[in-house]
């Protein structure tokens, strides 16, 4: 559907007129998260124990974050995370997700992302939220 007098960028797939697409990526400074975990494990810390605990914590952070953001969205999609090497800032992408959010819930969604970012900042996580975009009907 094209709005009267609109252009191709204003085209919306049918049924998505009141929706916006938002992308959230979560990055972890793995060294910082590992150091934080090491401080919480009493006694000698083997590398294997730290890696197991790091993996467990990152999964916990991803599940909790995704769960909270999904509550504010009409639909959500986890994207494949291809990053395996830290970027120049020493951060590794641990979550990439896309959300279909109604315009009415936009501020609620953004508030949840900001709260999660604030909660996890001290643990070495960084949230990047981009949008709104026109929903891509091939995604939804």
Secondary structure, 3 states (H helix, E strand, C coil): CCCCCCCHHHCCCCCCCCEEEEEEEEEEEHHHHHHHHHHHCCCCCCHHHHHHHHHHHHHHHHHHHHHHHHHCCCEEEECCCCCCCCCCCCEEEEEEEEEEEEHHHHHHHHHHHHHHHHHHHCCCEEEEEEEEECCCCCCC
